[in-house]
Amino acid sequence: MVVVRYKSHMGSLVKMRNKLTGNVARKSHPGNSGLRKAIMKKQENGTKHHPERIVVVGGGFAGVTLAQRIEHWLPEQAEIIVLSTDNHLVFTPMLPEVVGRTISPLHVVVAGRQMTRRTHWLEARVSRIDREKNEVHYFRRDGTATSLSYTHLALACGSSANLELIPGLASRGYPLKTVIDAIVMGNDLIGNFEAAAVESEPGARRRLLTVVVIGGGFSGVETAGHIADLMGEMRRFYPELKKEVPRVVILQKGGFLLPELNHKSLSEFTLRKLRQNGVEILLKSSAKKADSVGVRLASGRQIETGMIVCTVGTKTQPLIKGLGLTLEKGRLKTLPDMRVKGTTNIWALGDCSLVPNVYDGQPCPATAQFAIRQAQQLSENLRRASQGLATKPFYFRPRGILASIGHHNAVAVIYGIKLSGFIAWFLWRGIYLSKLPTLSRKIEVAISWFCSIPFPPNIVQLRLSKKLPPGARGY
């Protein structure tokens, strides 16, 4: 009886164990038998499942906005990685104000990590892209070479200043692409005043107090206007230079300023206001050569100057050249949905790309306004592509363009309405203040603008040592 009961009890235990293990097995391997077979086959082959990874090259307007938008819809297990040579975004529309000492350099830069939530921001220099293996190769800050794979790659690495257009400009020219460029330019401008104050030779003094700006587009006009304002404010602090008149000269190859506006009346207003502010405008004039003394024009005229600001000419980033893909005007040619021609998972936006705008059938200009809108549309296209849906072409109606020309004056075209003078300048400040990233930066800039009304600009000169020439950084 004891044996029978023992065997019966053991049989019940075995049945209970089989039932429990069966339940566990079913819970451990959900789904149908086909899924279980696929899992077993993948394990047998030794393959690993990699989560979706979107890599963005570039930390400017386009790159940061794209990462911010992707965060809204990308699954938690997927990754967003931004590769940038700097850890921050530069609010480039306000760089001329940094040169003019209206605001601090730190007011126009925001750390990328503070603008995103779950994006991995890596400070690195991308060296090449392996399109066959879907890999990005890059160098870390310590010089170590490494790589990472991607599901989709977005190129938003912008462009760099081309100082090779004019002989001698590479050694003497000042570009304005980065916050370091703005710091160096403003600092050296004050340094020229300091040098002129101890210079006894009149010709050398005049040369040190002369600035030549090459280019009469938005960047050239805005920079020249702020430099003229700063030089005018500084003069009263240098009694040694009371008999000298600082000089700012704009060289414009075309017949009018601000050709981007495409409005003759606003171009004429800009010309008139700049001349009233003491800026000399030379239309239909171009620089042929730069040397240690000054700039020689195509007409043969020589302008002696202590500073040459170059706001014309851009060059393609070496990374973009090395892709072996279709370029037009030095920019990556894309399909209407911003997918790079000849690829399936590489996209381009911002200054490095040539994106057709369905709104007017024209290529998008290289402006922050278009870069931000492209990023918003590309985020939607990436979402649709990941879901197997059809992507949409880029369509954007420009809202308008504005330019600050100094001395509390600006010109603007907003939805076809032309504005100029103080009203346009006030609108310029209001719009760009609203677009400045983070609340803290908005408050800092607003305070700086308020303080600049009753107080003179900060004319401290710092003895800076730069390892790289201005504008030499890139991808």
LOGU-652618 format. One record per atom (N, C-alpha, C): x negated, y, z; residue in one letter. Coordinates in steps of 0.05 Angstrom, whole numbers, plus 5000, padded with zeros to 4 digits. Layout:
BEGIN
XYZA/...
//
This chain:
BEGIN
498449765000M/500050005000M/498350255000M/496150235015V/494450465016V/493150514990V/492250284976V/490950314950V/492950424929V/495350324930V/497350414910V/497950704913V/498350784939R/498851064944R/496551244935R/494051144940Y/491651294933Y/491551334903Y/492051114888K/491951124858K/494151314848K/496551294861S/498751464852S/498051754857S/496851804881H/496152074887H/494052184869H/492052014862M/489952094843M/491052144815M/492951984807G/494252034781G/495652294780G/496952374802S/498352634802S/496352854801S/494052824815L/491953034814L/490753064786L/490352834772V/489252854745V/491152994727V/493852934729K/495853064712K/495853364718K/495753434744M/495753724751M/493253864741M/490953724742R/488453844732R/488653884702R/489753684687N/489953714658N/491853944651N/493953964667K/495854184661K/494654454666K/493154474688L/491854734694L/489754804673L/488054614666T/485854664647T/487054734620T/489354614613G/490754674588G/491654954587G/492755044611N/493755324612N/491455514610N/489155454623V/486855634622V/485755644593V/485755414580A/484755414553A/486455584534A/489155564539R/490955724522R/490656014527R/490156094553K/489756374560K/487056474549K/485056314549S/482356394541S/482256434510S/483856304495H/483756314466H/486556384455H/487456634457P/490056704448P/490156704417P/492556704407G/492856704378G/493256434366G/493256424340N/493756174326N/491156014323N/491355774312S/489055604309S/487155724289S/488155874269G/486355994249G/484456194262G/485456354281L/483756544295L/481656404311L/482456174325R/480556024341R/478355914323R/479155814300K/477155704281K/475255914272K/476256164267A/474556384257A/472556454279A/473556464304I/471756534326I/469556324329I/470356064328M/468455844330M/466455854307M/467355914284K/465555934260K/463556154263K/464456394274K/462756624278K/460656554299K/461456404320Q/459556334341Q/457556134330Q/458455954312E/456555764301E/454555894283E/455356094268N/453556244250N/451756434265N/452256484291G/450556664306G/450956954300G/453157034287T/453657314279T/454857464303T/454457734303K/455557904324K/457358114312K/459458184326H/461258384317H/460358654326H/459958844308H/459059114314H/461559294313H/461959454334P/464159644333P/463759864312P/465859994304E/465660204285E/463960434296E/462260544279R/460460754287R/460360964265R/461061214272I/460961434253I/458561604261I/456761644243V/454361804248V/454562074232V/454062294246V/454162554235V/451362674236V/450262754213V/447662874212V/447963174210V/447363324232G/447563614232G/449363704255G/448363904269G/449864004293G/450764294289G/451564364264G/452564634260G/455564634262G/456864844249F/459764864250F/461064614240F/460164514217A/461464274205A/461064034222A/458663974231G/458163734246G/459563734273G/459463954288V/460763964314V/463763944311V/464964094293T/467864084289T/468763804281T/467263674264L/467963404255L/467963214279L/465863224296A/465663044319A/468063094338A/468663354342Q/470963424360Q/473563304350Q/474063324324R/476463224312R/476662914313R/474362784307I/474362494307I/474962384335I/474162524355E/474562424383E/477562394389E/479262534375H/482162524380H/483462254372H/482262124352W/483561884341W/481861634341W/479261654344L/477561424343L/477961244368L/478260984364P/478560804388P/476260824407P/476760764432E/474760794453E/472360614448E/472760384436Q/470460204432Q/468660294409Q/469660484393A/468060584371A/466260814380A/464160874364E/462161074372E/462061314352E/461561544363I/460961784347I/458161874356I/456361904336I/453661984342I/452962224325I/451962434337V/450962674322V/447962674324V/446662694302L/443762714300L/443063004292L/441563144308S/440963424302S/438163494312S/436863674298T/434163754306T/434263924331T/436564034338D/436864194362D/439164084379D/439264154404N/441364054421N/443764244422N/443764444405H/445864644406H/446864734379H/449164854380L/450364984356L/449665284357L/449065394334V/448465684332V/450765824319V/451866024332F/454066184321F/452766394303F/452166314278T/450666474259T/451866744252T/454566784252P/455567054246P/454567274264P/453667194288M/452767404307M/449767424310M/448267284292L/445367314293L/444367594288L/445567744269P/444668024266P/444968194291P/446968124308E/447268274333E/445068204353E/444067954351V/441767874368V/439268034359V/438868064333V/436668224323V/436868514333V/439268624332G/439768894341G/439868934371G/439468724386R/439468734415R/442168814427R/444268764412T/446968824423T/447868604442T/447068354436I/447768134454I/445267964458I/445267794478S/443067614485S/442967374466S/440567274460P/440367034443P/441966794454P/442066774481L/443366544493L/446466564490L/447466794482H/450266834479H/451266714453H/449566654434V/450366554408V/449766254404V/448866124425V/448265834424V/449865694446V/450865454439V/452365294458V/451365004455V/450764874477A/449864604477A/451964424465A/451164244447G/453164074434G/454563884453G/453063804474R/454263624494R/456563754509R/456464024511Q/458564164525Q/461064224508Q/460864154482M/463064204464M/464463944456M/463363724464T/464563464458T/464963304484T/466563094483R/467162934507R/465862664506R/466062524485R/464962244484R/463062204461R/462262424448T/460262404426T/457462374438T/455862194426H/453062164434H/451462364417H/450162554430W/448662764416W/445662694419W/444362634397L/441562564397L/439862774384L/437962884398E/436163084386E/433962934371E/434162934345A/432362774328A/432162894300A/430062814286R/429662904258R/430062664240R/432162674223V/432762454205V/430662454183V/429462224178S/427362204157S/428462084131S/430161884133R/431261764108R/433761614115R/435261544094I/437661394096I/437561144078I/437960914089D/437960664074D/440860604067D/441660664043R/444460624035R/445260334032R/443260164025E/443959874022E/444459744049E/442959814069K/443359694096K/445059864114K/445960104104N/447660284121N/446160354147N/443760454143E/442060524166E/440960814163E/440860954186V/439561214187V/436961194202V/434861274189H/432161264202H/431461554212H/430461564236Y/429861834247Y/427561814267Y/426462054273F/424262084292F/425362214317F/424762104340R/425562224365R/423562454372R/424062594394R/422462824401R/419562744406R/419062504416D/416362414422D/414962304397D/416262314374G/415062224349G/415561934343G/416961794361T/417561504356T/419661484334T/419161294316A/420961244294A/422961024301A/425461064296T/427460864301T/429760894281T/431760734284S/434060744265S/436560644279S/438860694266L/441360594275L/443160554251L/445060364254S/446860304232S/449360474234S/450860484213Y/453260644212Y/455460514196Y/457860564203T/460160484187T/460860704166T/460860954176H/461161184159H/458961384166H/457961524146L/455861724150L/456861994139L/456762194155A/457562464146A/455062644147A/454462764124L/452062934121L/452963224124L/452063364145A/452763644149A/450263794158A/448063744144C/445463844153C/444764114141C/446664254128G/446264524119G/443964554099G/442864794098S/440664854080S/438665024095S/436365074084S/434265234097S/433465464079S/432165664091A/431365904076A/429065824057A/429165934033N/427165894013N/425366134010N/423066134023L/421266354022L/419166324000L/419566123983E/417666083961E/418666223935E/420966353936L/421966483912L/420166703903L/418966843922I/417367073915I/414467023925I/412467053909P/409767013917P/408967183942P/407867053962G/406967193985G/409067224007G/411567154001L/413767194020L/413566984043L/412466754037A/412366544058A/410766634082A/408666794078S/407066884100S/408067134113S/409667284099R/410567544109R/413567564114R/415067394102G/417967424104G/419167324130G/421367454138Y/422967384162Y/425667284153Y/426267024155P/428966924148P/430766964173P/433366914169L/435166934192L/437166704190L/436166464198K/437766224198K/438266114226K/436366154244T/436566044271T/436366254292T/436966184317V/436766374339V/433766454343V/431966274338I/429066344340I/428366554319I/429466534295D/428966734275D/429867014284D/432267024297A/433267274307A/431567394329A/430667214347I/429067304370I/426467424360I/425167274342V/422567354331V/422767614316V/424867644299M/425267884283M/425668124301M/427368114321G/427868344339G/425368404355G/424068194364N/421668234380N/419468374364N/418968284340D/416868404323D/417568684314D/420168734311L/420969004304L/420169204326L/420669124351I/419869294374I/416869304376I/415569084370G/412569074370G/411469274350G/412769304326N/411869504307N/412069784317N/414169844333F/414370104345F/412170154365F/411469944381E/409369974400E/406670014386E/406269874364A/403769914349A/403670184336A/405870284326A/405970554314A/405470774334A/406270724359A/405970924380A/402970974386A/401270784381V/398370814386V/396770844361V/398170854338E/396770884312E/396471174306E/393971254299S/393371534293S/393671604263S/393471404246E/393571454217E/396471474208E/397371694196P/400171744189P/401271534170P/399671444150G/400571244131G/401170974144G/399370904162A/399870644177A/402270664194A/402770894206R/405170934223R/407670894206R/407771024183R/410171004166R/410570724157R/408470584152R/408670304143R/409870124166R/408970164190L/409970014213L/412870074219L/413770314212L/416570384218L/418370354194L/417470204174T/419070144150T/419869844149T/422369794145V/423369524142V/424669494115V/423869284100V/425069224074V/426768974077V/429268994069V/431168764069V/431668684041V/430968434034I/431368334007I/434068194006I/435968313991G/438668193988G/440768383999G/442768443982G/444968613990G/447568473994G/447468214001G/449868064007G/450668104036G/452367924046F/453267944074F/450967954094F/449167754092S/446967734111S/445167984110S/444568064086G/442768294082G/443868554093G/446468604086V/447768854095V/448168854125V/449068634136E/449468634165E/446868654181E/444768524171T/442168544185T/441068824183T/441168934159A/440069204155A/441569404172A/444169374174G/445769564190G/445069554220G/444669314231H/443969284259H/441069374264H/439269324245I/436569414248I/436469714249I/437969844230A/437970134229A/439070254255A/441170124267D/442270224292D/440170194315D/438869974316L/436869924337L/434570124334L/433570164310M/431270344306M/432070634314M/434570704307G/435470974314G/435671014345G/436570804359E/436870814388E/434070814401E/432170664390M/429570634403M/427870894400M/428371044380R/426571264374R/426271464397R/428371504412R/428171704434R/426471614457R/425771354458F/424071254479F/421171264471F/420571364447Y/417771374438Y/417171664430Y/416471834450P/415872114444P/413572144424P/411771944423E/409571954404E/410471944375E/412971854371L/413971814344L/416272014337L/416472234352K/418672414348K/418672544321K/416372564308K/416172684281K/416572474259K/416672224266E/416872004247E/419871924244E/420671854220V/423371764215V/423371474207V/424471294223P/424471014215P/425970974189P/425170774174R/426270734147R/427070444143R/429570414133V/430570144126V/431370154096V/430269964080V/430769954052V/432069684044V/434269694030I/435469454019I/434969433990I/433869203981L/433369143953L/435668953943L/437269053925Q/439468893915Q/439168863885Q/438968603876K/438468553848K/440868633831K/443268613841G/445668693826G/446268983826G/448469063814G/449169343812G/450869443835G/451669273854F/453269363877F/452769173901F/453369273924L/453069113949L/455368933953L/454968733970L/457068543978L/458568433954L/457268303936P/458768193912P/460767973921P/460467853945E/462267653954E/465067763958E/465268023964L/467868153968L/469568163943L/468168203921N/469468243895N/471468473895N/470668683910H/472368923911H/470469163909H/470769313887K/469069533881K/469269753902K/471669813911S/472070023930S/470769963957S/470869713966L/469569643991L/466469643988L/465569563964S/462669573959S/461669863960S/463270043948E/462470323948E/462670443976E/464670363992F/464870454020F/462370364036F/461570114032T/459170004045T/456670164038T/456370214012L/454070374003L/454070654015L/456370774016R/456471054027R/455871054057R/457070874072K/456670864101K/453770794109K/452570604094L/449770534100L/447970774095L/448370914073R/446771144067R/447171364088R/449571404098Q/450071594119Q/448571514144Q/448171254148N/446671164172N/443671154167N/442771264145G/439871284140G/438671054125G/440270864116V/439270634101V/438970704072V/436670644061E/436070694033E/436870454016E/438470493996I/439470273979I/438270293951I/436970083942L/435870073915L/437269853900L/439269943883L/440769753867L/439269673842L/439869443831K/438469343807K/435469343811K/434669263835S/431869253842S/431268983854S/429068863847S/428268603858S/425368603865S/424668443885A/421868423894A/420368223876A/417968293868K/416368123851K/414167983866K/413168123887K/410868013902K/410768143929K/409967993949A/409568093977A/406668053984A/405468253997D/402668224007D/402468344035D/400068374044S/399568474071S/400368764075S/400668904054V/401269194055V/404269244052V/405569104034G/408369154029G/409568974007G/411469093993V/412968943972V/412569093945V/411968943924R/411769053898R/414268973882R/415669173871L/418169123857L/417569043828L/419668933815A/419368853787A/418869103770A/419669333778S/419269583763S/416369683766S/414869563784G/412069643789G/411769823813G/413969913825R/413870083849R/412969923873R/411370043890Q/410369923914Q/411670053939Q/412769893957I/413869983982I/412269874005I/410870044019E/409269944042E/411169904066E/410869674078T/412669604100T/411369424121T/412269454145G/411269284167G/412969034171G/415269014158M/417068784161M/418668744136M/418668494126I/420268414103I/422268204111I/424768274110V/426968094117V/428067974091V/428167704090C/429167564067C/431867434073C/433967524059T/436567404063T/437667274037T/435967234018V/436767103993V/435166843990V/436366653975G/434966413969G/435166203991G/436265963983T/436265734001T/435165503986T/434165304001K/433065063988K/434364814001K/434464613985T/435664353993T/433964224015T/435264114034Q/433863964055Q/432463724043Q/429963654051P/428663424040P/430263164043P/431763134064L/433462894068L/435462864045L/436663084037I/438663084015I/437263013989I/434963133984K/433463073959K/432762773957K/432062653980G/431162383980G/433262173977G/435762253976L/437962063974L/438161943945L/437162093926G/437462003898G/440262013887G/441862193899L/444662223890L/444962483874L/447262513862T/447762743845T/447663003860T/445963193850L/445763463862L/446663663841L/447963873850E/448564093832E/448064353848E/446364523837K/445564773850K/444264703878K/442964473879G/441564403903G/443364283925G/445964243918R/447864133938R/448963873929R/449663703948L/450763433942L/453563463930L/453863343907K/456463363893K/458263153905K/460663233912T/462563043924T/465163023907T/466662823914L/469362793903L/471162983918L/473663033909P/475463223922P/475963153952P/475662893959D/476062813987D/473562834004D/471462943993M/468862984006M/467062734007M/467862523994R/466262283992R/464062343971R/461562283978V/459362333959V/459562153935V/459262273912K/459462113887K/457461883887K/458361653879G/456661423877G/456361263903G/457961333923T/457861193949T/460761123958T/460960953978T/463560873988T/463960964017T/461761004032N/462061074060N/460161304069N/459361474049I/457761704056I/459361954047I/459562144065W/461062384061W/459362634065W/460062854053A/458363094056A/460263334060A/459363524076L/460863774081L/458963994089L/459964234089G/458264464097G/456464554075G/454364694083D/452564824064D/451064624046D/450664384055C/449164184038C/450864054017C/453464114016S/455263983998S/456464173978S/457364053956L/458864203935L/461564073933L/463464173949V/466064053951V/468064223934V/469464093915P/471464233899P/473964303916P/474864543914N/477264633928N/479664613910N/481564443916V/483964403899V/485564663897V/485364833917Y/486865083917Y/486365253892Y/483865283884D/483265443861D/481465303840D/480765043846G/479164893827G/476164973827G/475365143846Q/472565233847Q/471065093870Q/468465073868P/466864963890P/467065143915P/467065023938C/467265173963C/464765333968C/464965583977P/462565733984P/461365634009P/458765694013A/457365604037A/457765804060A/460165784072T/460865964094T/461865794118T/461765914142A/462765774166A/465665714164A/467265904152Q/470065864150Q/470765614134Q/469365564112F/469865324096F/468765074110F/466465104123A/465264864136A/467164754158A/468364934173I/470264854195I/472664724183I/473764834162R/476164714150R/475564454136R/473264424124Q/472364174113Q/472163954134Q/471064024157A/470863834179A/473563734188A/475463914190Q/478163834198Q/479363644178Q/479063694152Q/480163524132Q/478763254130Q/476063264133L/474463014132L/475162824155L/475662944179S/476562774201S/479062624194S/480962754182E/483462624174E/482962414153E/481162474134N/480462274113N/479162034124N/477362064144L/476061834157L/478061664171L/479961794184R/482161644198R/483761484178R/484461604156R/485961464136R/484361244123R/481861284118A/480161084106A/479860844125A/479560894151S/479360674171S/481960514173S/484160634166Q/486760494167Q/487560384140Q/485860404120G/486360304093G/488360474077G/488660734085L/490460914071L/488961084051L/490361204032A/489061374012A/488161644025A/485861734018T/484861994028T/486162224013T/485862464024K/487062704011K/484862884002K/485263023980P/483263223970P/483163473987P/480963603987F/480663844003F/482164073990F/483864204006Y/485564423997Y/485464634019Y/484564874012F/484465084032F/484665364019F/486465524029R/486665794019R/485065974038R/482966104029P/481366274046P/483066494060P/482466534085R/483966734100R/482967014095R/480367034090G/479167294086G/476167294092G/474867514088I/472067544094I/471567824107I/469667824125L/469068074140L/466068114141L/465168364142A/462368424144A/462068674162A/460368644182S/459668874199S/457269014187S/457469274182I/455369414168I/453869624186I/454369604212G/452969784231G/454470044236G/453670174258H/454770434265H/457770424269H/458770204281H/461670164286H/463270174261H/462170064239N/463570044214N/463469764203N/465569684189A/465669424177A/467569444152A/467369234136V/469269204113V/470468924115V/472968904106A/474368644108A/476468624086A/476968374079V/479268304061V/480668074075V/483068124085I/484567924100I/487167874084I/487267624073Y/489667554056Y/490267764035Y/488167864023G/488468064001G/488668344010G/488868394036I/489068664046I/486268774052I/485569004041K/482969124044K/482969304068K/480869284085L/480469444108L/477569544109L/477169774121S/474469884123S/474370074147S/471870134155G/471470324177G/471670204205G/472570364224F/472670284252F/474670064256F/476970074243I/479069874246I/477969604238I/476669594215A/475569344205A/473369234225A/471769424236W/469769344255W/470969234280W/473069354290F/474469254314F/475668984308F/476868944284L/477968694277L/475768474275L/473468554263W/471168374261W/470468264289W/470168444308R/469468354335R/471568174348R/474068254344G/476168094356G/476367814345G/476167784318I/476267524305I/473967344313I/471567454312Y/469267284318Y/469067224348Y/469967404365L/470067344393L/471967114399L/474167104385S/476166894389S/475066624379S/473366634358K/472266384347K/469666284361K/468566454378L/466166374393L/466766144411L/465165924410P/465765684426P/465465744456P/467165624472T/467265624501T/468065894513T/469565884534L/470466124548L/468166284560L/466166144570S/463966284583S/462466464563S/462066354538R/460666524518R/462366764510R/464966724508K/466766944502K/466467174522K/466467094548I/466267294569I/463567434569I/461467274564E/458767394564E/458467594541E/459467524518V/459167704495V/460967954499V/463367924510A/465068154515A/463768344535A/462568234555I/461168404575I/458868554562I/457268414546S/455068544532S/455968764514S/458068714499W/459168934482W/460069174498W/461369114521F/462369334538F/459969494549F/457869354557C/455569494569C/453969644548C/454169564523S/452669704502S/453869974495S/456270034504I/457470294499I/456170514514I/455770494541P/454470714555P/451470684558P/450470444554F/447570394560F/445970344534F/443470414534P/441770374510P/441070074508P/440069994484P/439369714480P/436869644496P/436569384501N/434269284514N/431969264494N/429769424499I/427569424480I/425069294492I/425469094509V/423268944519V/421968774497V/419368784495Q/417968614476Q/416568394491Q/417068144482L/415967914494L/413667804476L/411567724488R/409367614472R/409867314468R/411067264445L/411966994439L/409866844423L/409666584428S/407966404413S/409666194400S/409866204374K/411566014360K/409865804346K/410565544350K/409065334338K/409765304308K/412265374302L/413165354274L/413965634264L/413465694239P/414465954228P/417465964228P/418566204229P/421566234229P/422766084205P/424865934211G/426365804189G/425065554179G/422865464192A/421465224182A/422664964191A/424564974209R/425764734219R/427864624199R/428264374198G/430164254180G/430363954183G/431963834166Y/432363544168Y/430563404148Y/
//
